[in-house]
Amino acid sequence: MGISRDSMHKRRATGGKKKAWRKKRKYELGRQPANTKLSSNKTVRRVRVRGGNVKWRALRLDTGNYSWGSEAVTRKTRILDVVYNASNNELVRTQTLVKSAIVQVDAAPFKQCITVDRSSTIITMNMIPVYEGEGAAAEETKKSNHVQRKLEKRQKDRKLDPHIEDQLVVVDCWLASHPVLVNAAELTGTYWKVRSWSSI
């Protein structure tokens, strides 16, 4: 018996039972959940859907596109761990990536867009994306007046979470080392806990 998204098998709003007066239809079909697992062996499958369109079903992933909403920054980063799921602890044990899961991500890409002035503990955002090997070149890039005004306006009313601010000011909390090369105690400062924005 296939998975169906129809309402023929459901009760009425009043609670009464309904007679199924037609059989299942192709356009009412449902598919089994992806149950995307956290794994370095990235696996994405192509699914042909209605109208000849294509969906991409991720079965195993270890990266994601995460947004830091208050700072208007989005970066692609590694997912390190699934730490909490309000709906089911089994999804934490099996490291399943679903919507609303709380995951730990590598903070290095977000760290690169932040400048810390330790003399006055002023924290400013560098909105130009910094890629590996391009750090010095990206910092010297000249910004237009429009971009400068936009950044100044954004900085004016900005409030950074005190916990994140502490991590930014203390140098030891931010490690650029590869996670494999450092021990677990040192690694704790290199990532933040964020909500998974979709079932991926």
N, C-alpha and C positions, 0 to 999 in steps of 0.2 A: 504494500500500500504506500503510495508516494506521499511526499510532503506537499500539503496544499495550503494556500493562503486565502481560500474562499471563506465566506460566512455561512455557507449552507449547513455546516456541521455545528454551528454555534447556536446558543439560545437567543431568544428575543430579548429586547430591553426589559420586558416585563418579567422575564424569568421562565417563560414558557418554552417548550421544545418546538423545534421546527421540523417539518417533514422535508427531506431532501427530494425535491421534485426534478432535479437533473443530476447527471453524473459530473465527475471532475472534468475541468477544461484545461487545455494546455496553457492558456494565458493566466491561470490561477495557480500555477505551480510554485513551489518553494524549493530551495536547495539547502543541502546540509551546511551547517556553520563551518567557517574556515578553521576556527580554533588555532589562530596563528601562534606559533611557538617562538620563543626567544632562542635564536641559534645563529651561529656565525655562518652556517651553511645556508645562505640565502636561497629560498625557493619560491618562485612566483609562477602560477599557472594561468594560462589563457583560457577564458571561458566564453563560449559563443552564446549570446543571449538573444532575446526576441528582437526581430528586425535585422538580424545579421550583425548586430553590434557586438562589441567585445568588452568584457570586464577582465580585470587582472586580479586573481585571487592569491594573496600572499599566504603561504603555508609556514614559512620560516623566515624570520627577519632579525636583524640586529641593529638597524639604523632607522631613524625617523626624522621628520621635519617638525621641529618644536618651536613654539612661539613664546616669547617672554612678553606677555601682553602689556604690562605697564610701561615697558621701554620700547614697544613697537619694533621688536627685533625677532627675526625668525632665522634659525640656523638648522642645517642638517647635522645631526649628532648621533653618536653611538648610544644604544640603549644598554645599560649595564645590568639591570635587575628589575624584576617585578616585585614590589615590596608590599602592596596592599590592594585588595579588591573588596569593595563593600558588599558585592552580591554573593561572593563565594570564595572561601579560603582555598578551595581545591585549585582555583585558577592561579593562586599565588604559588602553590606547591609545584604545579606543572608548568610554571613560567609561561602562562598564556596571555597574549596581548589582545585585549578587548577594549571597547570604549569604556571610559571612566576608570580604567585601571591606573593605579599610582605606580609610576616607574622611576627608576634612577637613571639619569642620563649624564653623559660626560659634559662637564661645564666648560671645557676648553674653548669651543667655538664662541660661547657667550662672553667668556673672559677676554677674548681678543678684541671685542668691540667696546671695552671699558677702559678708561684711563684713570689711574689713581694718583692724585697729588698728595704724597704722604706728609709733606710739610704742613699743609693746611687741611688734610683729609677731605679734599674736594674730589668728588667722583663724577667724571663726565663721560658721555657716550661718544665713541667714535663710530659714526654710522656707516663708514665705508667698509665693505666686507674685506677681511684680511685672510688671505689664503697662504698656505705653506710656502715659505721661501720668498714671499712678497711683503713681509712685514714692514721693512724700511721704506720700500717704494710706496706702499699704500699710505703711510703716515705723512709723507711729503706731498701728497696729491693736493692741489689747490682747490678749495671749495668756492663755488659761486656765491655771490651776495645773497641770493635767494635761499640757498641751502644753509648758509651761516645764520640768517635770520630765523629760519625754521628751527634749527638746532638750539638757538638761544631761547626762543619761545618755549620749546619743549623742556629746556633745563630749568626755566623759571619756576614752574609749579611742580617740579618733579620731587617725589619722595620715594626713597629707596628703602626696602625692608631692612630693619636694623640687623637682622641675622646675616643677610647677604652682605651688608655694608661691612660688618666685622670681618667676614671672610675676605673681602676685597682689600681691606687695609692691612691685614696680617698676611705677610708674604708667604709664610709657610703653608697656609691653607690652600694656596693655589699652585698646583703642580702641573707643569707642562710635560712631565715625563710620560712615557707610554705606560699604561696600567700594568703591563706584564713586568715592567722593570722595577716597580716599587712595591713595598709591602702594604698590607691592608690598612695599617694604621696611618701611613702617609697618604694613602689613596682617598681617605674619607673626605678630604677637602676639594677633590677635583670634580665632584658632580653635585647636582641638585636633584631634589625629588620634584617631579612635575606630573601633571595629569596627562594620560594618553588621550589625545584629542579625537581619535577615531578608532574603529576596529581594524584599521590599516589594511 
